[in-house]
Amino acid sequence: MSLCDMLDSMIVIRRMCGAGMEAAQALRLYGSYTALAVPMFNLPPILIYPLTTALIPVIAAARGKQAECQRIVTSAFSLTAMIAFPCSAGMCLMAEPILRLFYREDLAATGASLLAALAPAVLFLSMFAMCNAILQAIGEARYALYAILMGAAVKLISGWILTGNMEIAIMGSPISTVLCYAAMTVTALWFVMQKTGAPQKLYAMLWRSDWGGILLFVFADTALVSLYLQSDSDPTERAQTLYYGTEYLYVMLWGLPPFALA
């Protein structure tokens, strides 16, 4: 997140103030985003980084063996998608219950929409991390830098436009971050496919890995409806929030909702 954080610190408050927002309100909104949404966003990719570190020597050893290299690359993307899809879906649909586990209810309500908007970037960041590891392993690390530069340009342009619109304001920051990582991932993935000759059946591969995410969408939607139809008493609401938040943490660790493993 360092690149996006740096660009956000340069443009977000300045653009919102330039659009007519008071400085105190702009600081409050930006603080809510950086203190509530961003830390939660940084949790799921922690599961991917050990995989990328372990993958580098494996792919490096398979250089010169095209079939073996293609098999490893395809398996790596499948595993990454299997983890990242459910994490991204759970964070998007259960943003407020997750934040309630760690923050007061008023703060959770403030940051929920920001976290939900930022959640799709979990998938793109995870896929880019895998692309970066593969490019390093095959000795083509400079192409990952090209992808980062592409993402930085998208982040700067989209962030400048969106945060300067009073109807969007701070929501422009997570949206531009999603666009940034999407551009980085698409660019890096194209380089990986070109340099490794991996099969081009990307959509089929992601669909096979996405079944856990689809089940999680159904689970989370049912859970949230149940949560809001229950009693408004504080003990009941807190207990339900704790339960659904715990379910999310399980999903973040294993990539699948518990009932899907039964």
C-alpha positions as CSV (number, residue, x, y, z in Angstrom):
1,M,0.0,0.0,0.0
2,S,3.0,2.4,0.2
3,L,2.6,3.7,-3.4
4,C,-1.2,4.3,-3.0
5,D,-0.7,5.8,0.5
6,M,1.9,8.2,-0.9
7,L,-0.3,9.3,-3.7
8,D,-3.3,9.6,-1.5
9,S,-1.4,11.8,1.0
10,M,-0.5,14.1,-1.9
11,I,-3.9,14.6,-3.5
12,V,-6.9,13.5,-1.4
13,I,-7.1,16.3,1.1
14,R,-6.0,18.9,-1.3
15,R,-8.6,17.9,-3.9
16,M,-11.4,17.7,-1.4
17,C,-10.6,21.1,0.0
18,G,-10.3,22.5,-3.5
19,A,-13.8,21.2,-4.2
20,G,-15.2,23.2,-1.4
21,M,-15.0,20.9,1.6
22,E,-13.8,22.3,4.9
23,A,-10.3,21.3,5.9
24,A,-11.4,19.8,9.3
25,Q,-14.0,17.6,7.5
26,A,-11.5,16.5,4.9
27,L,-9.0,15.5,7.5
28,R,-11.6,13.6,9.4
29,L,-12.7,11.6,6.4
30,Y,-9.2,10.9,5.3
31,G,-8.3,9.8,8.9
32,S,-11.3,7.4,8.9
33,Y,-10.1,5.9,5.7
34,T,-6.5,5.4,6.7
35,A,-7.3,4.3,10.2
36,L,-10.3,2.0,9.6
37,A,-10.3,0.7,6.1
38,V,-6.6,0.5,5.2
39,P,-5.5,-1.7,8.1
40,M,-8.3,-4.2,7.5
41,F,-7.4,-4.3,3.8
42,N,-3.8,-5.1,4.6
43,L,-4.7,-8.3,6.5
44,P,-5.6,-10.8,3.8
45,P,-2.6,-10.3,1.5
46,I,-0.4,-11.5,4.4
47,L,-1.6,-15.0,3.4
48,I,-0.3,-14.6,-0.1
49,Y,3.2,-13.3,0.6
50,P,4.6,-16.6,2.0
51,L,3.4,-18.3,-1.1
52,T,5.1,-15.9,-3.4
53,T,8.4,-16.2,-1.4
54,A,8.3,-20.0,-1.6
55,L,7.4,-19.9,-5.3
56,I,10.4,-18.0,-6.5
57,P,13.0,-20.8,-6.2
58,V,10.6,-23.4,-7.5
59,I,10.0,-21.5,-10.7
60,A,13.6,-20.6,-11.0
61,A,14.5,-24.3,-10.9
62,A,12.0,-25.0,-13.6
63,R,13.4,-22.5,-16.1
64,G,14.1,-24.2,-19.4
65,K,11.4,-26.8,-18.7
66,Q,8.4,-25.1,-20.4
67,A,5.8,-27.7,-19.5
68,E,6.9,-27.8,-15.8
69,C,7.0,-24.0,-15.6
70,Q,3.6,-23.6,-17.1
71,R,2.1,-26.2,-14.7
72,I,3.6,-24.4,-11.7
73,V,2.4,-20.9,-12.8
74,T,-1.1,-22.2,-13.4
75,S,-1.2,-23.9,-10.0
76,A,0.1,-20.7,-8.3
77,F,-2.6,-18.5,-9.8
78,S,-5.3,-21.1,-8.9
79,L,-4.2,-21.2,-5.3
80,T,-4.0,-17.4,-5.1
81,A,-7.5,-17.0,-6.5
82,M,-8.8,-19.7,-4.2
83,I,-7.6,-17.6,-1.2
84,A,-8.2,-14.1,-2.5
85,F,-11.7,-14.4,-4.0
86,P,-13.4,-15.4,-0.7
87,C,-11.4,-12.9,1.3
88,S,-12.3,-10.1,-1.1
89,A,-16.0,-11.1,-1.1
90,G,-16.2,-11.5,2.6
91,M,-14.6,-8.1,3.3
92,C,-16.9,-6.4,0.8
93,L,-20.2,-7.9,2.1
94,M,-19.3,-7.9,5.8
95,A,-17.4,-4.7,6.2
96,E,-19.4,-3.3,9.1
97,P,-19.5,-6.4,11.2
98,I,-15.8,-6.9,10.7
99,L,-15.0,-3.3,11.8
100,R,-17.3,-3.7,14.8
101,L,-15.0,-6.4,16.1
102,F,-12.3,-3.8,16.6
103,Y,-13.9,-0.4,16.8
104,R,-16.9,1.4,18.3
105,E,-20.2,1.1,16.4
106,D,-20.1,4.7,15.2
107,L,-16.6,4.3,13.8
108,A,-17.5,1.0,12.2
109,A,-20.5,2.6,10.5
110,T,-18.3,5.4,9.2
111,G,-15.6,3.1,7.8
112,A,-17.8,0.3,6.5
113,S,-18.6,1.9,3.1
114,L,-14.9,2.7,2.6
115,L,-13.8,-0.8,3.4
116,A,-16.4,-2.3,1.2
117,A,-15.3,-0.1,-1.7
118,L,-11.6,-1.1,-1.1
119,A,-12.2,-4.8,-0.7
120,P,-12.0,-5.7,-4.4
121,A,-8.4,-4.5,-4.4
122,V,-7.5,-7.5,-2.2
123,L,-8.0,-9.8,-5.1
124,F,-5.9,-7.6,-7.5
125,L,-3.1,-7.1,-5.0
126,S,-2.9,-10.8,-4.3
127,M,-2.7,-11.6,-8.0
128,F,-0.2,-8.9,-8.6
129,A,2.0,-10.2,-5.8
130,M,2.0,-13.6,-7.5
131,C,2.8,-12.1,-10.9
132,N,5.7,-10.1,-9.3
133,A,7.1,-13.3,-7.8
134,I,6.9,-15.2,-11.1
135,L,8.6,-12.4,-13.0
136,Q,11.4,-12.2,-10.5
137,A,11.9,-16.0,-10.7
138,I,12.3,-16.0,-14.5
139,G,14.7,-13.0,-14.4
140,E,12.2,-10.5,-15.8
141,A,11.7,-8.3,-12.7
142,R,11.8,-5.1,-14.8
143,Y,8.3,-5.9,-16.2
144,A,6.9,-5.8,-12.7
145,L,8.2,-2.3,-12.4
146,Y,6.5,-1.4,-15.7
147,A,3.2,-2.7,-14.2
148,I,3.7,-0.6,-11.1
149,L,4.3,2.5,-13.2
150,M,1.1,1.8,-15.0
151,G,-0.8,1.4,-11.8
152,A,0.7,4.6,-10.4
153,A,-0.5,6.5,-13.5
154,V,-4.0,5.1,-13.1
155,K,-4.1,5.9,-9.4
156,L,-2.9,9.5,-9.9
157,I,-5.4,10.3,-12.7
158,S,-8.4,8.5,-11.2
159,G,-7.7,9.8,-7.7
160,W,-7.3,13.3,-8.9
161,I,-10.6,13.2,-10.8
162,L,-12.7,11.3,-8.2
163,T,-11.7,13.0,-5.0
164,G,-12.2,16.4,-6.6
165,N,-15.9,15.6,-7.1
166,M,-17.9,16.5,-4.0
167,E,-20.5,13.8,-4.6
168,I,-17.7,11.2,-4.4
169,A,-15.1,12.8,-2.2
170,I,-13.2,10.3,0.0
171,M,-14.8,7.4,-1.8
172,G,-12.6,8.3,-4.7
173,S,-9.6,7.1,-2.7
174,P,-10.6,3.4,-2.4
175,I,-12.1,3.4,-5.9
176,S,-8.9,4.7,-7.4
177,T,-6.9,2.2,-5.4
178,V,-8.9,-0.6,-6.8
179,L,-8.4,0.7,-10.3
180,C,-4.7,1.1,-9.6
181,Y,-4.2,-2.5,-8.6
182,A,-6.5,-3.7,-11.4
183,A,-4.2,-2.0,-13.9
184,M,-1.1,-3.4,-12.3
185,T,-2.5,-6.9,-12.3
186,V,-3.7,-6.9,-15.8
187,T,-0.4,-5.5,-17.1
188,A,1.8,-7.9,-15.0
189,L,-0.4,-10.9,-15.9
190,W,0.0,-10.1,-19.6
191,F,3.8,-10.0,-19.2
192,V,3.7,-13.3,-17.3
193,M,1.6,-15.0,-20.0
194,Q,4.0,-13.7,-22.7
195,K,7.2,-14.7,-20.9
196,T,6.2,-18.1,-19.5
197,G,3.9,-19.3,-22.3
198,A,1.4,-20.3,-19.7
199,P,-2.0,-21.5,-20.9
200,Q,-4.3,-18.7,-21.8
201,K,-7.3,-20.3,-20.1
202,L,-7.4,-17.7,-17.4
203,Y,-11.1,-17.4,-17.1
204,A,-11.6,-21.1,-16.7
205,M,-8.9,-21.2,-14.1
206,L,-10.4,-18.4,-12.1
207,W,-13.9,-19.9,-12.3
208,R,-12.6,-23.2,-10.8
209,S,-11.0,-21.3,-8.0
210,D,-14.0,-19.0,-7.4
211,W,-16.5,-21.5,-6.1
212,G,-15.6,-20.6,-2.5
213,G,-16.2,-16.9,-3.3
214,I,-19.6,-17.6,-4.7
215,L,-20.6,-19.7,-1.7
216,L,-19.3,-16.9,0.5
217,F,-21.5,-14.3,-1.3
218,V,-24.6,-16.4,-0.5
219,F,-23.5,-17.0,3.1
220,A,-22.7,-13.3,3.8
221,D,-25.9,-12.0,2.2
222,T,-27.9,-14.4,4.4
223,A,-25.9,-13.5,7.4
224,L,-26.3,-9.8,7.0
225,V,-30.1,-10.0,6.5
226,S,-30.4,-12.2,9.6
227,L,-28.3,-9.7,11.5
228,Y,-30.5,-6.7,10.8
229,L,-33.8,-8.6,11.3
230,Q,-32.8,-9.6,14.8
231,S,-33.4,-7.8,18.0
232,D,-32.0,-4.3,18.4
233,S,-30.8,-5.0,21.9
234,D,-27.1,-4.4,22.4
235,P,-26.1,-7.8,23.7
236,T,-27.8,-9.7,20.9
237,E,-26.4,-7.4,18.2
238,R,-22.9,-7.6,19.6
239,A,-23.1,-11.4,19.9
240,Q,-24.2,-11.7,16.3
241,T,-21.6,-9.3,15.1
242,L,-18.9,-11.3,16.9
243,Y,-20.2,-14.5,15.3
244,Y,-20.2,-13.2,11.7
245,G,-16.9,-11.5,12.3
246,T,-15.4,-14.8,13.5
247,E,-16.8,-16.5,10.3
248,Y,-15.0,-13.9,8.3
249,L,-11.7,-14.5,10.1
250,Y,-12.1,-18.2,9.4
251,V,-12.7,-17.4,5.7
252,M,-9.6,-15.1,5.6
253,L,-7.5,-18.0,7.0
254,W,-8.8,-20.9,4.9
255,G,-10.3,-19.3,1.8
256,L,-13.7,-21.0,2.3
257,P,-16.7,-20.6,4.6
258,P,-16.9,-23.3,7.3
259,F,-20.1,-24.9,6.0
260,A,-18.6,-25.3,2.5
261,L,-16.0,-27.7,4.0
262,A,-18.6,-30.0,5.6
